[in-house]
Every structure is written in C-alpha cells, then in structure tokens.
Amino acid sequence: MSAITKDDVEIVLENRNIDVFGGVRVASMPKIKFGGGGGQYSTGGIPLPDKAKFGLKNKIDRLFIMDPHDSKYFFRYDPDNHKIKALFYEEIGGEIQDLGEIPDETELGETELLALVIGQ
C-alpha cells in the first residue's frame, strides 16, 4: 500500500463555516478527510492541499485540529512543512504522555478531523 498524498486528502468547507474579519482575516472550520481509500502514514506527516482549499488566499497563520475522541492518535499541524503529523500517546500514572510520531507505513483507516484555520 502506498503513502497518503495531498491528492488523497479531502477538505470539506461550507460557506457557512467561513468568517471574514476586517476584510482580510479569515477563520474557517473545514473537515479534513483522508485514509478512506487506503494508504499509509509516511514519517514526517500527511501533506495537505493548497491553502485555497481552506478558504484562504495568502497564508495559513494557525491551524488547530480537534482530535477525534475515538482515535488512538492525536494530530497536529506542522506549519513549516504544511502537513498533519499523527502522534500517539499513553496514559502513564494518570497523565497523558506524548510518545512521538507514529511509525512509518502505519495504516490510519478512514479519518475525519475538524479544524479551525486562521489566516489571510
């Protein structure tokens, strides 16, 4: 099975989930979907489509991901590489411990993430 590419990532963004502030600043709440057609996680993260898919023209300033409750992973945006990193964790002594990035070639299965994106 091959790695998930940006062409395998679907951004679902409805007009009602886009707000414009001061004519420049944009906040959007897209769903980010991947893994439905198979594919594996590649070390370094899942590449994302262009910023225009998130309702932005110039740049993404912040991208916050609301982690799914039923996932054994959590997801973070890597702004330097415009990718989503999948990380895993474990509860140790009542505290959540970040154990780092999931291994290369991990099959994620169908994943849908809700995000808050702020940019221009």
Secondary structure, DSSP 8 states (H G I E B T S, - for coil): --B--GGG-EEE--GGGEEEETTTEEEE--EEEE-TT--B--TT-EE---GGGGT-SS-EEEEEEE--TT-SEEEEEETTTTEEEEEEEEEETTEEEEEEE--TT-B--SEEEEEEEEE-
